[in-house]
Amino acid sequence: MAHAHPPSPSDPVLAVARTERNLPEPRAMLELLKPITWFPPMWAFMCGAVSSGESLADKPLLLIAGVLLVGPLVCGGSQIVNDWFDRHVDAINEPHRPIPSGRVPGSWGLYYAIAWSLLCLAFSALLGTWVVAATAVGLALAWAYSAPPFRLKLNGWYGNAAVGISYEGLAWVTGTAVLLGGAMPPAEVLWLACLYSLGAHGIMTLNDFKSIDGDRQIGIRSLPAMLGAERAAKLACVVMALPQVAVIALHLHWGLTWAAIGVGISLLLQFAAMARLLRDPLGLAPWYNGTGVTLYVLGMMLSAVALRGVL
């Protein structure tokens, strides 16, 4: 009678078994927060803080608390939500991710997303009424982006709008509200936050170029997947440019001529980068994200600095 051989340490069944656990791995919990994604909202928060007109040096603790709120807490929480509701797709495309790999087992990912969202709301309550309001809207958009029945991420029009509002507009509003002690930001701040949120829609469209083939295969209707690379790139350029034209007009209306000139120069440089991008949208989208988008976010800070002079 044949004798069964002891399983090899490299046996794939054992490899799977080794990932089975009852409690989540702490490192995997941190990985779900995706620290690399925190920079955009933290930058927008700093724009909001600067545009408040308040002295940043006099309120360092508020500044640190606000950065923690929009970065690790709200943005990090949105990443947990997204990973939980993408776990079935990730099991095919990215099986090493914390949830499909079993490093965050069972329903721990869902519990983590809920608990982290509640932590965001509790923390924001320490910073004032309008900070809580902005946080609540941001969390609602995060859940609507990833979770059924909305799953806004499945449509490039809605999904990109949700991300642009959360990462740029709400983070900017939060920055101003935190420095103002939780008060509602003035209209000038709201205008800039709204316009730069609209422009971020175009940035998100360019970000979708990296997954255009995969999106088509699994039914995600990103704008590049729906419109094709060339048309989507042209649309992204228009969507990024028009809000900045409006920002220039507002600066002129507020008497901030130097700021209008500065944003105008930034936009002209972006036009040059856009012209190159449109020659090969698929190949040059990553390059544009490192050049044109950098100019865009520098214009945000320039606008914030200028606003200090009128508030």
matplotlib code that plots the C-alpha trace (Angstrom):
import matplotlib.pyplot as plt

x = [0.0, 1.4, 2.3, 1.2, 4.1, 4.2, 3.2, 5.9, 6.4, 6.0, 2.7, 0.1, -2.5, -0.3, 0.5, -3.2, -3.6, -0.8, -2.9, -5.9, -6.3, -9.0, -7.6, -6.3, -2.6, -1.7, 0.6, -2.3, -4.6, -2.1, -1.7, -5.5, -5.2, -2.9, -0.7, 0.4, -3.1, -3.1, -1.1, -3.8, -6.4, -3.6, -2.4, -5.9, -6.3, -3.2, -4.6, -7.7, -5.7, -3.6, -6.6, -8.3, -6.1, -5.3, -1.8, -0.7, 2.2, -0.2, -2.4, 0.0, -2.1, -5.2, -3.1, -1.8, -5.3, -6.8, -4.0, -4.6, -8.4, -8.3, -5.3, -5.1, -8.6, -11.0, -8.9, -7.5, -11.1, -12.2, -9.5, -10.7, -14.2, -13.0, -10.9, -13.8, -16.2, -13.6, -12.5, -13.9, -12.3, -9.0, -9.1, -8.6, -6.4, -4.5, -4.8, -1.9, -4.1, -4.9, -8.4, -8.3, -5.0, -6.6, -4.4, -7.6, -10.0, -13.7, -15.7, -13.0, -12.6, -16.2, -15.9, -12.7, -14.4, -17.4, -15.3, -12.9, -15.7, -17.2, -13.7, -13.6, -16.9, -15.9, -12.6, -14.1, -16.6, -13.6, -12.9, -16.2, -19.6, -18.6, -15.7, -18.1, -20.4, -17.6, -16.4, -19.9, -20.3, -16.8, -17.6, -21.0, -19.3, -16.6, -19.3, -21.4, -18.2, -17.5, -20.6, -23.8, -26.3, -24.6, -21.1, -20.3, -16.8, -18.5, -19.2, -16.5, -18.8, -20.1, -17.1, -14.6, -16.9, -17.1, -13.3, -12.7, -15.2, -13.7, -10.0, -10.0, -13.1, -14.1, -10.5, -10.0, -13.2, -12.1, -8.7, -10.4, -13.1, -10.5, -8.4, -11.6, -12.6, -15.2, -17.0, -18.3, -15.7, -16.4, -17.8, -14.4, -13.0, -16.1, -15.7, -12.1, -12.8, -15.7, -13.7, -10.6, -12.9, -14.3, -10.9, -9.9, -12.5, -10.1, -7.2, -9.1, -9.9, -6.2, -5.6, -8.0, -5.8, -3.6, -6.5, -8.4, -8.1, -9.0, -11.9, -13.4, -13.0, -14.8, -17.4, -16.2, -17.3, -14.4, -14.3, -11.2, -13.0, -16.2, -14.8, -11.5, -8.1, -8.1, -11.5, -11.1, -7.8, -9.3, -12.2, -9.8, -7.8, -11.0, -12.3, -9.0, -8.6, -12.0, -12.2, -8.7, -10.0, -12.8, -10.3, -8.3, -11.5, -12.3, -8.8, -9.2, -12.6, -11.2, -8.3, -5.7, -4.0, -0.7, -2.5, -4.4, -1.1, 0.5, -2.4, -2.5, 1.2, 0.6, -2.3, -0.2, 2.4, -0.3, -1.5, 2.0, 2.0, -1.6, -0.5, 2.2, -0.2, -2.7, -0.1, 0.0, -2.6, -2.0, 1.7, 2.0, -0.7, 1.7, 4.1, 1.4, 0.4, 4.0, 4.1, 0.7, -1.0, 2.0, 1.3, -2.4, -1.8, 0.8, -1.9, -4.1, -1.6, -0.9, -4.7, -4.8, -1.9, -3.5, -6.8, -5.2, -5.0, -8.8, -10.1]
y = [0.0, 3.4, 5.6, 9.3, 11.7, 14.5, 17.8, 20.0, 23.4, 24.9, 23.1, 25.7, 24.3, 25.1, 28.5, 29.3, 27.7, 29.9, 33.0, 31.7, 33.6, 34.7, 38.2, 40.7, 41.3, 44.8, 45.6, 44.7, 47.1, 49.9, 48.8, 49.2, 52.9, 53.4, 56.3, 57.1, 58.4, 61.0, 63.7, 65.3, 66.0, 67.1, 69.6, 70.9, 71.2, 73.3, 75.5, 76.0, 76.7, 79.3, 80.9, 81.3, 84.4, 83.0, 82.7, 79.1, 79.5, 80.4, 77.3, 74.4, 71.8, 72.7, 72.4, 69.0, 67.8, 68.9, 67.2, 64.0, 64.3, 64.7, 62.4, 59.2, 59.4, 60.4, 59.6, 56.4, 55.4, 55.8, 53.4, 50.8, 51.1, 50.8, 47.7, 45.9, 46.4, 45.6, 42.4, 40.0, 41.8, 42.1, 38.4, 38.0, 41.0, 41.7, 38.5, 39.9, 42.7, 42.5, 41.3, 38.7, 37.4, 36.6, 38.9, 40.8, 37.8, 37.3, 40.5, 42.4, 44.7, 45.8, 46.3, 48.3, 50.5, 51.2, 51.8, 54.1, 56.1, 56.6, 57.6, 60.2, 61.7, 61.7, 63.3, 66.0, 66.9, 68.2, 70.7, 72.5, 72.3, 73.0, 70.6, 67.9, 68.8, 68.6, 65.3, 63.8, 64.7, 63.3, 60.0, 59.8, 60.2, 57.7, 55.0, 56.0, 55.7, 52.1, 50.6, 49.3, 50.4, 53.5, 52.3, 55.7, 54.4, 52.3, 55.5, 58.0, 61.0, 60.4, 58.7, 61.3, 64.1, 62.4, 62.0, 65.6, 67.0, 64.9, 65.3, 68.9, 70.9, 69.4, 69.1, 72.8, 73.8, 71.7, 73.5, 76.9, 75.8, 74.3, 77.5, 79.5, 77.4, 75.4, 78.4, 78.4, 79.5, 82.8, 82.8, 83.5, 80.2, 78.3, 79.6, 78.5, 75.1, 74.5, 75.4, 73.4, 70.4, 70.7, 70.8, 67.7, 65.8, 66.0, 64.9, 61.8, 61.1, 61.1, 58.8, 56.3, 55.8, 53.3, 50.9, 51.4, 47.8, 46.3, 48.7, 47.6, 43.9, 44.1, 46.7, 49.9, 52.8, 55.1, 58.0, 56.6, 53.2, 54.8, 57.6, 56.2, 57.6, 60.6, 62.0, 61.4, 63.3, 66.2, 66.3, 66.1, 69.1, 71.2, 70.2, 71.1, 74.4, 76.0, 76.2, 77.8, 80.4, 81.1, 81.4, 84.0, 86.0, 85.8, 87.0, 90.0, 90.7, 90.7, 93.0, 90.3, 91.1, 89.4, 86.2, 86.3, 86.7, 83.8, 81.4, 82.5, 81.7, 78.3, 77.7, 78.6, 76.2, 73.6, 74.3, 73.5, 70.2, 69.4, 69.9, 67.2, 64.9, 64.9, 63.5, 60.2, 60.3, 56.6, 56.9, 60.4, 60.4, 59.5, 62.2, 64.8, 63.7, 64.7, 68.0, 69.5, 68.3, 69.7, 73.1, 72.8, 72.2, 74.9, 77.3, 76.1, 77.2, 80.5, 81.2, 80.4, 82.7, 85.5, 85.1, 85.9, 89.5, 89.9, 88.0]
z = [0.0, -0.9, 2.0, 2.0, 2.0, 4.6, 3.0, 1.8, 3.4, -0.1, -0.6, -1.8, 0.5, 3.5, 2.1, 2.2, 5.6, 7.0, 6.1, 8.0, 11.3, 13.7, 14.4, 11.9, 11.5, 12.9, 9.9, 7.5, 9.4, 8.8, 5.1, 4.6, 5.5, 2.4, 3.7, 0.2, -0.6, 2.3, 0.7, -1.6, 1.2, 3.6, 1.0, 0.4, 4.2, 4.4, 1.6, 3.7, 6.8, 5.0, 3.4, 6.8, 7.5, 10.9, 12.3, 11.8, 14.3, 17.0, 16.6, 16.0, 17.9, 15.8, 12.7, 13.6, 14.6, 11.3, 9.3, 11.2, 10.6, 6.8, 6.2, 8.4, 9.6, 6.8, 3.8, 5.5, 6.4, 2.9, 1.8, 4.3, 3.0, -0.6, 0.1, 1.9, -0.9, -3.5, -1.8, -4.4, -7.3, -5.3, -4.7, -8.5, -9.4, -6.1, -3.9, -1.7, -0.4, 3.3, 3.1, 0.2, 1.6, 4.9, 6.9, 7.8, 8.1, 8.1, 8.5, 10.3, 7.3, 7.6, 11.4, 10.9, 8.3, 10.6, 13.7, 11.8, 10.4, 13.9, 15.2, 12.4, 13.5, 17.2, 16.5, 14.3, 17.0, 19.0, 16.3, 15.8, 14.1, 10.5, 10.8, 11.9, 8.9, 6.4, 7.9, 7.8, 4.1, 3.3, 5.0, 3.3, -0.1, 0.8, 1.6, -1.4, -3.6, -2.7, -1.2, -2.8, -3.8, -5.0, -5.9, -7.5, -8.5, -11.2, -13.2, -14.0, -13.9, -10.4, -8.9, -9.9, -8.6, -5.2, -5.0, -6.1, -3.6, -0.8, -1.5, -2.5, -1.6, 1.8, 2.9, 2.0, 3.9, 6.9, 7.0, 7.2, 9.6, 12.0, 12.1, 12.6, 15.7, 13.9, 12.3, 8.8, 6.2, 4.4, 0.8, -0.8, 0.7, -0.4, -4.0, -4.3, -2.6, -5.0, -8.2, -7.3, -6.5, -10.0, -11.6, -9.6, -11.5, -14.5, -12.4, -11.4, -15.0, -15.9, -12.9, -14.4, -17.5, -15.7, -15.4, -18.6, -19.9, -16.5, -16.0, -19.4, -18.4, -15.1, -16.1, -14.4, -16.5, -16.0, -18.5, -20.3, -20.6, -21.9, -24.1, -25.2, -24.3, -26.7, -25.9, -22.1, -22.1, -24.0, -21.5, -18.5, -19.8, -20.3, -16.8, -15.2, -17.1, -16.9, -13.0, -13.0, -15.5, -13.0, -10.2, -12.1, -12.7, -9.0, -8.0, -10.4, -8.9, -5.4, -6.4, -6.2, -9.4, -8.6, -7.7, -11.0, -12.8, -10.9, -11.5, -15.1, -15.6, -14.0, -16.3, -19.4, -18.4, -17.9, -21.4, -22.7, -20.8, -22.0, -25.6, -25.1, -23.2, -26.0, -28.4, -26.4, -23.6, -22.5, -22.5, -21.1, -18.4, -15.6, -16.8, -16.7, -13.2, -12.2, -14.1, -14.9, -11.7, -9.7, -11.3, -10.5, -6.8, -6.6, -8.0, -5.1, -2.5, -4.3, -4.3, -0.6, 0.3, -1.8, 0.0, 3.3, 2.1, 1.8, 4.8]

ax = plt.figure().add_subplot(projection="3d")
ax.plot(x, y, z, "-o")
ax.set_aspect("equal")
plt.show()
